[in-house]
């Protein structure tokens, strides 16, 4: 079974942090691709080891990623 999840990647302190907000799992890497691959590995491990109850409690929320425009200065 496959599941599509959201990945947010931010540059931070000379590397990148990748976050999956649906299950609140994060990882990091020296490049965007490494951070993404490390997060994928962390997510696979989470789904292999977490109880059904833990997975269901984290997957209950919908996540929306969007942008807003604001006036600055």
Secondary structure, 3 states (H helix, E strand, C coil): CCCCCCCEEEEECCEEEEEECCCCEEEEECCHHHHHHHHHHHHHHHHHHCCHHHHHHHCCCCCCCCCCCCCCC
